[in-house]
Amino acid sequence: MIFIEPNFDGLLTALIIIMVGPSIVLAIIGSILYYNQKRKAAKVFFILAVIYLVISLGICGVLISS
């Protein structure tokens, strides 16, 4: 009898994209605003990117490790 093992590579990739993707997008928007001389708005986007990254690494990191 042949047993087929489940493949969770796609799930792991999706979790990593959810963890890191939005923070990268926010950082890119922040750098675009920074170079367009809107420095206060850029700081807000950088702070949001860091907060999202810290929270998502905490929540999704627990999901991946268990």
Buried (B, 14 or more C-beta within 10 A) or exposed (E): EEEEEEEEEEEEEEBEEEBBEBBEEBBEBBBEBBEEEBEEEBEBBBEBBEEBBEEBBEEBEEEEEE
